[in-house]
Amino acid sequence: MRTPLCERLGIEFPIFAFTHCRDVAAAVSAAGGLGVLGAVGFSAEQLEIEMKWIDEHVGDKPYGVDIVIPGKYEGKGSDLDASDLEAKLKELVPPGHREFAKRLLAEHGVPELPTGEHARELLGWTATTAGPQIEAILKHPKVKVVANALGTPPADVIRQIQATGRLVGALCGSVKHAVAHKEAGVDFVIAQGGEGGGHTGDVGSIVLWPQVIDAVSPLPVLAAGGVGDGRQMAAALMMGAQGVWTGSLWLTVEEAEVPPAQQESLLRATSHDTVRSRSWTGKPCRMLRNDWTEAWEQPDNPKPLGMPLQFMVTADAVARTHRYAAKAQSVAFNPVGQIVGVMNEVRPVREVIVQLVEQYLDAVERFERIQPHDA
Ligand SMILES: Cc1cc2nc3c(=O)[nH]c(=O)nc-3n(C[C@H](O)[C@H](O)[C@H](O)COP(=O)(O)O)c2cc1C
């Protein structure tokens, strides 16, 4: 199972784990996979603190960081700095959207943030906000991979990262985007099927993976979207992928910094309980369906804005539903994929990795057993 991409990165298993939690990222890399820290929620300064912590806890193992420079967003191409861009974008948010979000939380009894506390409204998902993050990332030698979500990374960003010997990857949900990534010069592509958690397209993994593998060959492809079992890993490698890229699975591990009430919602959910909704970030994102996602679908209510404006409306709600998770289960932001249906217990990272590897080996052995042998 040690694919050429594993060799290049010096990792034992072709298991890539996207996570917002530094403990999970470090634990995955320590267990032989590659932990990838999602940077979107961190300022460059906070990201620096998180990476320093991982450096100290990952031994001599490599890890990755994931940034978000979308192909399309409001304010793209602006040469304003981050705070001026935020001020300009704030003017574009209709007050009625903010009032609607506030009313929804009030109706569900979710308390306000303590006086003086405010949620950050412009996350690291513009070229302007990602720039300082990249500068911080390049100071950490154990970061061997930088991945970009929601679009093809700009050519100068790709060159800047590759010049330091690191690999650049990009996520895609369609063949068209995969080809654009390849043409821009990335080192590998992550093909995420629509059943995956977070921002996602609408083509299922089993259809998307082989199409992307063929379209960008010989560029390595990581298979994402719905992987939670070693049999799926075996299927992905059998199709020609060089590894699996997972996200949802790491929300219910012991090391995850997910509020207990939110973990409870995830442990309880079945594979039928997710929906692709624009209601939190402005782009289609798979999450648990609840009163919040349903409310934004009602014809008489405001329609979600684009990215990054919708999150400027919802940042306060994300912070409040996270802080008061037990009171906010029916209106919280729970990005997760359909694999949530088999995420039924909280386990340490190492146990999850060992199980994936064992299930993979069993699948391969079973496959070999069913091959006809010469008499
Ligand atoms: C809670 C959550 C947040 C995510 N945030 C990001 C992100 O910021 N950047 C990114 O590249 N992918 C993000 N993703 C997508 C993952 O990188 C990954 O492609 C996806 O989870 C794979 O599908 P799976 O959830 O079925 O494993 C997120 C996924 C989840 C579950």
The ligand as an SDF file (V2000), in Angstrom:
LIG
                    3D

 31 33  0  0  0  0  0  0  0  0999 V2000
  -15.6570   19.6080    9.1980 C   0  0  0  0  0  0  0  0  0  0  0  0
  -15.0510   19.6580    7.8480 C   0  0  0  0  0  0  0  0  0  0  0  0
  -14.4190   20.8140    7.4320 C   0  0  0  0  0  0  0  0  0  0  0  0
  -13.7660   20.8550    6.2030 C   0  0  0  0  0  0  0  0  0  0  0  0
  -13.0870   21.9870    5.8460 N   0  0  0  0  0  0  0  0  0  0  0  0
  -12.2770   21.9460    4.7680 C   0  0  0  0  0  0  0  0  0  0  0  0
  -11.3600   23.0060    4.4910 C   0  0  0  0  0  0  0  0  0  0  0  0
  -11.3140   24.0200    5.2080 O   0  0  0  0  0  0  0  0  0  0  0  0
  -10.5200   22.8590    3.4410 N   0  0  0  0  0  0  0  0  0  0  0  0
  -10.5250   21.7260    2.6560 C   0  0  0  0  0  0  0  0  0  0  0  0
   -9.7040   21.5960    1.7540 O   0  0  0  0  0  0  0  0  0  0  0  0
  -11.4010   20.7440    2.8740 N   0  0  0  0  0  0  0  0  0  0  0  0
  -12.2540   20.8080    3.9140 C   0  0  0  0  0  0  0  0  0  0  0  0
  -13.0990   19.7590    4.1590 N   0  0  0  0  0  0  0  0  0  0  0  0
  -13.1390   18.6210    3.2180 C   0  0  0  0  0  0  0  0  0  0  0  0
  -12.0360   17.6100    3.5310 C   0  0  0  0  0  0  0  0  0  0  0  0
  -10.7810   18.1330    3.1790 O   0  0  0  0  0  0  0  0  0  0  0  0
  -12.2420   16.2980    2.7740 C   0  0  0  0  0  0  0  0  0  0  0  0
  -12.0350   16.5080    1.4020 O   0  0  0  0  0  0  0  0  0  0  0  0
  -13.5880   15.6520    2.9800 C   0  0  0  0  0  0  0  0  0  0  0  0
  -13.9220   15.6590    4.3420 O   0  0  0  0  0  0  0  0  0  0  0  0
  -13.5340   14.2260    2.4500 C   0  0  0  0  0  0  0  0  0  0  0  0
  -14.7580   13.5860    2.5580 O   0  0  0  0  0  0  0  0  0  0  0  0
  -15.2070   12.7870    3.8920 P   0  0  0  0  0  0  0  0  0  0  0  0
  -15.7170   13.8490    4.8050 O   0  0  0  0  0  0  0  0  0  0  0  0
  -16.2770   11.8740    3.4290 O   0  0  0  0  0  0  0  0  0  0  0  0
  -13.9960   12.0950    4.4370 O   0  0  0  0  0  0  0  0  0  0  0  0
  -13.7900   19.7260    5.3630 C   0  0  0  0  0  0  0  0  0  0  0  0
  -14.4670   18.5790    5.7710 C   0  0  0  0  0  0  0  0  0  0  0  0
  -15.1040   18.5300    6.9820 C   0  0  0  0  0  0  0  0  0  0  0  0
  -15.8050   17.2700    7.3970 C   0  0  0  0  0  0  0  0  0  0  0  0
  1  2  1  0
  2  3  1  0
  2 30  2  0
  3  4  2  0
  4  5  1  0
  4 28  1  0
  5  6  2  0
  6  7  1  0
  6 13  1  0
  7  8  2  0
  7  9  1  0
  9 10  1  0
 10 11  2  0
 10 12  1  0
 12 13  2  0
 13 14  1  0
 14 15  1  0
 14 28  1  0
 15 16  1  0
 16 17  1  0
 16 18  1  0
 18 19  1  0
 18 20  1  0
 20 21  1  0
 20 22  1  0
 22 23  1  0
 23 24  1  0
 24 25  2  0
 24 26  1  0
 24 27  1  0
 28 29  2  0
 29 30  1  0
 30 31  1  0
M  END
$$$$
